[in-house]
């Protein structure tokens, strides 16, 4: 990537730490922190901000995933988006949801509630991979939805969303995608892959404050579903763009994905998210993905040379920004690394490393050298 040092100047964290933990929560780039500070200062002093709203970043997130702004709704986090999807679907007797045994809890919990009366089927991983043939066996005409993370949080396995949507749609079911571990790091194309619902909070790879997130609902599905919760933000703009009293005698839901919004979002968080999205789009998500994969390639080779057990699939089509490898006493190792200024996570009896585009091969090498010392 061109002029990486100039890019790193936008990330103050690089002066203090080797931060390789973007699968947990990212540090804020300077433009994002500056926008948030400006928002706070202006509201504190004037009760209003001069920052351009830009529809809360909806057009930028839409561009990131190749959607229309009208297909995007604000959500507080990924879990809220998943719960919206779970609660708008209909579940005839005997219905089931297909997911995997690698999922983050929020991908599964909404369907475990007894009130839905739906069976959850878990496709089991094979050496850290979810095989399409096993998904095909699991999905049948009783399946209401296939719910997966685009990238699995533990080991970074990346699903083929197009293949999953074809399997789901063949049986009349929906594809629901948690994109929190891919949005901002990997290329996403909801039109190419024919995704029905996709949601992501912005505090990981999207380099934003907590409290900002987006929900994508395929255009043809928006008016098919009634939102589980409604408020002033759910209705058509003409209902509240008036100096007169609002219409409280009828419910005229928005024809866009904003019908799934309820009330005021976290304006301060979305202000930061907008700046982060602009940064990522300006650099180019294809370039970002390429750089991340080069960094993780380097780490994987080093892990293999150390004869540590890799828990991340090596095949290109399954790769993402997450690398996990087994090590003795992972939590202890994470704490030792932290004292050295290197930030990673302990997951699945191993170390999870998740570099972003502004990280360098020298930082990967420094991590590897410290891992050798811990061994």
C-alpha positions as CSV (number, residue, x, y, z in Angstrom):
1,X,0.0,0.0,0.0
2,X,1.3,3.4,-1.0
3,X,2.8,5.7,1.7
4,X,1.9,3.5,4.7
5,X,3.8,5.8,7.0
6,X,1.5,8.7,6.1
7,X,-1.5,6.5,6.7
8,X,-0.1,5.4,10.1
9,X,0.1,9.1,11.1
10,X,-3.7,8.9,11.2
11,X,-3.6,6.2,13.8
12,X,-2.2,7.6,17.1
13,X,-2.3,4.0,18.6
14,X,0.8,3.2,16.5
15,X,3.0,5.5,18.7
16,X,2.1,3.5,21.8
17,X,1.2,0.0,20.9
18,X,1.4,-2.8,18.3
19,X,-2.4,-3.1,18.0
20,X,-3.4,-6.4,16.4
21,X,-6.8,-6.9,17.9
22,X,-9.3,-5.4,15.5
23,X,-11.6,-8.4,15.8
24,X,-12.3,-7.2,19.3
25,X,-12.5,-3.4,19.2
26,X,-10.5,-0.9,17.1
27,X,-8.7,2.2,18.2
28,X,-10.1,5.3,16.6
29,X,-8.2,6.9,13.7
30,X,-7.5,10.6,14.1
31,X,-10.2,11.9,11.7
32,X,-12.8,9.9,13.6
33,X,-11.7,11.1,17.0
34,X,-11.5,14.6,15.7
35,X,-15.1,14.5,14.4
36,X,-16.4,13.1,17.7
37,X,-14.5,15.8,19.7
38,X,-15.9,18.5,17.4
39,X,-19.4,17.1,17.9
40,X,-19.1,17.1,21.7
41,X,-17.5,20.6,21.8
42,X,-20.0,22.2,19.5
43,X,-23.0,20.7,21.3
44,X,-21.6,21.6,24.6
45,X,-21.0,25.2,23.6
46,X,-23.8,25.9,21.0
47,X,-26.3,23.1,21.3
48,X,-25.9,22.3,17.7
49,X,-23.1,21.0,15.4
50,X,-21.8,22.2,12.1
51,X,-20.8,18.7,11.1
52,X,-22.6,17.6,7.9
53,X,-25.0,14.8,8.7
54,X,-24.6,12.8,5.5
55,X,-27.6,10.7,6.4
56,X,-25.6,9.2,9.2
57,X,-23.2,7.5,6.9
58,X,-25.9,5.3,5.2
59,X,-24.7,6.2,1.7
60,X,-21.2,5.3,2.6
61,X,-22.1,2.0,4.2
62,X,-24.3,1.2,1.2
63,X,-21.4,1.8,-1.2
64,X,-19.2,-0.4,1.0
65,X,-21.5,-3.4,0.5
66,X,-22.9,-2.5,-2.9
67,X,-26.4,-1.6,-1.7
68,X,-28.7,1.3,-2.0
69,X,-29.0,3.9,0.9
70,X,-32.7,3.1,1.0
71,X,-31.9,-0.5,1.9
72,X,-29.9,0.6,5.0
73,X,-31.3,1.2,8.6
74,X,-29.5,2.4,11.7
75,X,-29.0,-0.2,14.5
76,X,-27.2,0.2,17.7
77,X,-25.1,-2.9,17.1
78,X,-25.1,-6.2,15.3
79,X,-27.2,-8.0,17.9
80,X,-30.1,-5.6,17.4
81,X,-29.9,-6.2,13.7
82,X,-30.0,-9.9,14.2
83,X,-32.9,-9.7,16.5
84,X,-34.8,-7.6,14.0
85,X,-34.3,-10.2,11.3
86,X,-35.4,-13.0,13.7
87,X,-38.5,-11.2,14.8
88,X,-39.8,-10.2,11.3
89,X,-39.7,-13.7,9.9
90,X,-42.6,-16.1,10.1
91,X,-42.2,-19.6,11.6
92,X,-44.8,-22.3,10.5
93,X,-45.0,-25.4,12.6
94,X,-41.8,-27.5,12.3
95,X,-39.6,-24.6,11.1
96,X,-35.9,-24.5,11.6
97,X,-32.9,-22.2,11.4
98,X,-29.6,-23.5,10.0
99,X,-26.4,-22.1,11.5
100,X,-23.0,-23.4,12.5
101,X,-21.1,-24.5,15.6
102,X,-18.5,-21.7,15.0
103,X,-21.0,-18.9,15.6
104,X,-20.8,-15.9,17.9
105,X,-23.6,-16.2,20.5
106,X,-25.6,-13.3,19.0
107,X,-26.0,-15.1,15.7
108,X,-27.8,-17.9,17.5
109,X,-29.5,-16.6,20.6
110,X,-32.4,-14.8,18.9
111,X,-33.7,-18.2,17.6
112,X,-33.2,-20.1,20.9
113,X,-36.1,-18.3,22.6
114,X,-38.9,-20.6,23.3
115,X,-41.5,-18.1,22.1
116,X,-40.4,-18.5,18.5
117,X,-40.9,-22.3,18.6
118,X,-38.2,-22.9,16.0
119,X,-35.5,-25.6,15.9
120,X,-31.9,-24.5,15.5
121,X,-29.7,-26.9,13.5
122,X,-25.9,-26.6,13.8
123,X,-23.7,-27.5,10.9
124,X,-20.5,-28.9,12.5
125,X,-17.2,-27.6,11.4
126,X,-14.5,-29.9,9.9
127,X,-11.1,-28.8,11.0
128,X,-12.3,-25.2,11.4
129,X,-14.2,-25.1,8.1
130,X,-17.9,-25.2,7.3
131,X,-18.3,-27.4,4.2
132,X,-21.0,-26.4,1.7
133,X,-22.0,-30.1,1.2
134,X,-22.9,-30.2,4.9
135,X,-24.9,-27.0,4.7
136,X,-26.7,-28.5,1.7
137,X,-27.6,-31.5,3.7
138,X,-28.9,-29.4,6.6
139,X,-31.1,-27.0,4.6
140,X,-34.5,-28.3,3.6
141,X,-38.0,-26.9,2.9
142,X,-38.6,-26.5,6.6
143,X,-35.7,-24.1,6.8
144,X,-36.8,-20.5,7.3
145,X,-33.3,-19.0,7.3
146,X,-29.6,-19.7,7.2
147,X,-27.9,-17.4,9.7
148,X,-24.1,-17.2,9.7
149,X,-21.2,-14.8,10.3
150,X,-19.5,-13.8,7.0
151,X,-16.2,-14.3,8.9
152,X,-16.2,-16.5,12.0
153,X,-14.9,-14.7,15.1
154,X,-12.8,-17.6,16.5
155,X,-10.7,-18.7,13.6
156,X,-11.4,-16.3,10.7
157,X,-13.1,-18.8,8.4
158,X,-14.8,-16.9,5.6
159,X,-18.0,-18.3,4.1
160,X,-18.9,-18.2,0.4
161,X,-22.1,-16.1,0.7
162,X,-23.1,-16.6,-2.9
163,X,-23.1,-20.4,-2.5
164,X,-25.0,-20.1,0.8
165,X,-27.7,-17.8,-0.7
166,X,-28.2,-20.3,-3.6
167,X,-28.7,-23.1,-1.1
168,X,-31.0,-21.1,1.1
169,X,-33.1,-19.7,-1.8
170,X,-33.5,-23.1,-3.4
171,X,-35.6,-24.0,-0.4
172,X,-37.4,-20.7,-0.1
173,X,-35.4,-19.6,3.0
174,X,-33.5,-16.4,3.7
175,X,-29.7,-15.7,4.1
176,X,-29.0,-13.6,7.2
177,X,-25.4,-12.5,7.6
178,X,-23.5,-11.0,10.5
179,X,-20.8,-9.0,8.9
180,X,-19.1,-7.5,11.9
181,X,-15.8,-9.4,11.2
182,X,-15.7,-8.6,7.5
183,X,-17.1,-5.1,7.0
184,X,-14.2,-2.8,6.7
185,X,-11.7,-5.5,6.1
186,X,-13.1,-7.8,3.3
187,X,-15.0,-7.0,0.2
188,X,-18.7,-7.4,0.5
189,X,-21.2,-7.4,-2.4
190,X,-24.8,-8.1,-1.3
191,X,-26.2,-7.9,-4.8
192,X,-23.7,-10.3,-6.3
193,X,-24.2,-12.7,-3.4
194,X,-27.9,-12.2,-3.2
195,X,-27.9,-11.6,0.6
196,X,-31.3,-11.0,2.2
197,X,-30.3,-9.4,5.6
198,X,-26.9,-8.2,6.6
199,X,-25.9,-6.3,9.7
200,X,-22.8,-4.9,11.3
201,X,-21.7,-2.7,14.2
202,X,-18.9,-0.4,13.4
203,X,-16.5,-0.6,16.4
204,X,-14.3,-3.4,15.0
205,X,-12.9,-3.3,11.4
206,X,-15.0,-0.2,10.6
207,X,-12.8,1.8,13.0
208,X,-15.7,3.6,14.7
209,X,-17.1,4.3,18.2
210,X,-19.5,1.8,19.8
211,X,-23.2,2.6,19.3
212,X,-23.1,2.9,15.5
213,X,-24.3,0.1,13.3
214,X,-26.2,-0.6,10.1
215,X,-28.8,-3.1,8.9
216,X,-29.2,-4.0,5.2
217,X,-32.5,-5.4,4.1
218,X,-32.9,-6.4,0.4
219,X,-35.1,-3.9,-1.4
220,X,-37.7,-6.5,-2.4
221,X,-38.2,-7.6,1.2
222,X,-38.5,-4.2,3.0
223,X,-42.3,-3.8,2.7
224,X,-42.9,-7.5,3.1
225,X,-42.1,-7.3,6.8
226,X,-43.7,-5.4,9.7
227,X,-41.0,-4.1,12.1
228,X,-41.1,-5.7,15.6
229,X,-40.8,-2.3,17.2
230,X,-42.0,1.1,15.9
231,X,-41.5,4.7,16.7
232,X,-41.2,8.1,15.1
233,X,-38.2,7.0,13.0
234,X,-40.3,4.1,11.5
235,X,-42.7,6.2,9.5
236,X,-42.6,8.0,6.1
237,X,-40.8,11.3,6.2
238,X,-43.9,13.4,5.3
239,X,-45.4,12.3,8.6
240,X,-42.9,14.2,10.7
241,X,-41.6,16.8,8.2
242,X,-44.3,19.3,9.2
243,X,-44.8,22.2,11.6
244,X,-48.2,20.8,12.4
245,X,-49.1,18.1,14.9
246,X,-47.9,14.6,13.9
247,X,-50.4,12.1,12.6
248,X,-50.9,9.8,15.6
249,X,-54.1,8.2,14.3
250,X,-52.5,6.0,11.6
251,X,-49.2,4.2,11.1
252,X,-47.6,4.9,7.8
253,X,-44.4,2.9,7.8
254,X,-41.5,4.0,5.7
255,X,-41.1,2.3,2.3
256,X,-37.3,2.2,3.0
257,X,-35.3,0.2,5.5
258,X,-35.7,3.0,8.0
259,X,-39.1,1.3,8.9
260,X,-36.9,-0.9,11.1
261,X,-35.6,2.1,13.1
262,X,-37.4,3.1,16.2
263,X,-36.1,6.4,17.6
264,X,-33.1,8.7,17.8
265,X,-29.8,6.8,17.0
266,X,-26.5,7.6,18.6
267,X,-25.7,10.7,16.5
268,X,-22.2,11.1,18.0
269,X,-21.3,7.5,17.2
270,X,-22.7,7.8,13.6
271,X,-20.7,11.0,13.2
272,X,-17.5,9.0,13.9
273,X,-18.7,6.1,11.7
274,X,-19.3,8.4,8.8
275,X,-15.7,9.7,8.9
276,X,-14.3,6.1,9.2
277,X,-16.4,4.9,6.3
278,X,-15.2,7.8,4.1
279,X,-11.6,6.9,5.0
280,X,-12.0,3.3,4.2
281,X,-13.7,4.1,0.9
282,X,-11.1,6.6,-0.1
283,X,-8.3,4.1,0.4
284,X,-10.3,1.3,-1.3
285,X,-11.7,-1.8,0.3
286,X,-9.9,-4.0,-2.3
287,X,-6.6,-2.5,-1.4
288,X,-7.4,-2.9,2.3
289,X,-8.3,-6.5,1.9
290,X,-5.2,-7.2,-0.1
291,X,-2.9,-5.7,2.5
292,X,-4.6,-7.5,5.4
293,X,-4.2,-10.8,3.6
294,X,-0.5,-10.2,3.0
295,X,0.0,-9.5,6.7
296,X,-1.9,-12.6,7.7
297,X,0.0,-14.7,5.1
298,X,3.2,-13.6,6.8
299,X,1.9,-14.5,10.2
300,X,0.6,-17.9,9.1
301,X,4.0,-18.8,7.6
302,X,5.7,-17.8,10.8
303,X,3.3,-19.8,12.9
304,X,4.0,-22.9,10.8
305,X,7.7,-22.3,11.1
306,X,7.3,-22.3,14.9
307,X,5.4,-25.6,14.6
308,X,2.4,-24.2,16.4
309,X,-1.0,-25.6,15.5
310,X,-2.9,-23.3,13.1
311,X,-6.6,-23.1,13.8
312,X,-7.3,-20.9,10.8
313,X,-7.9,-22.5,7.4
314,X,-5.1,-21.7,5.0
315,X,-7.0,-21.9,1.7
316,X,-7.3,-18.5,0.0
317,X,-11.1,-18.7,-0.4
318,X,-11.6,-19.2,3.4
319,X,-9.2,-16.5,4.6
320,X,-9.9,-13.2,6.3
321,X,-8.2,-10.8,8.7
322,X,-8.2,-13.2,11.6
323,X,-5.5,-15.8,12.4
324,X,-5.8,-18.1,15.4
325,X,-3.1,-20.6,16.5
326,X,-2.9,-22.9,19.6
327,X,-0.4,-22.2,22.3
328,X,0.1,-23.3,25.9
329,X,-1.4,-20.9,28.5
330,X,-2.9,-18.5,25.9
331,X,-4.3,-16.0,28.5
332,X,-0.9,-15.8,30.2
333,X,0.8,-15.2,26.9
334,X,-1.7,-12.5,26.0
335,X,-1.0,-10.7,29.3
336,X,2.8,-11.0,28.7
337,X,2.4,-9.6,25.2
338,X,0.3,-6.7,26.6
339,X,3.1,-5.8,28.9
340,X,5.3,-5.5,25.9
341,X,2.8,-3.2,24.2
342,X,1.4,-5.9,21.8
343,X,-2.4,-6.3,21.8
344,X,-4.0,-9.6,20.8
345,X,-6.8,-11.8,22.2
346,X,-7.0,-15.3,23.7
347,X,-9.7,-17.3,22.0
348,X,-10.5,-21.1,21.6
349,X,-7.4,-22.2,23.6
350,X,-5.2,-20.1,21.3
351,X,-4.1,-16.7,20.3
352,X,-6.3,-14.7,17.9
353,X,-4.4,-12.0,15.9
354,X,-6.3,-9.5,13.7
355,X,-4.3,-6.9,11.9
356,X,-5.7,-4.0,9.9
357,X,-4.4,-2.3,6.8
358,X,-2.3,0.2,8.7
359,X,-0.3,-2.5,10.5
360,X,3.1,-3.4,9.1
361,X,5.1,-6.6,8.5
362,X,7.6,-5.3,11.1
363,X,4.8,-5.4,13.7
364,X,3.9,-9.0,12.7
365,X,7.6,-9.9,13.0
366,X,7.8,-8.3,16.5
367,X,4.8,-10.3,17.6
368,X,6.4,-13.5,16.3
369,X,9.6,-12.8,18.1
370,X,7.8,-12.2,21.4
371,X,5.8,-15.4,20.9
372,X,9.1,-17.3,20.6
373,X,10.2,-15.8,23.9
374,X,6.9,-16.9,25.5
375,X,7.5,-20.5,24.2
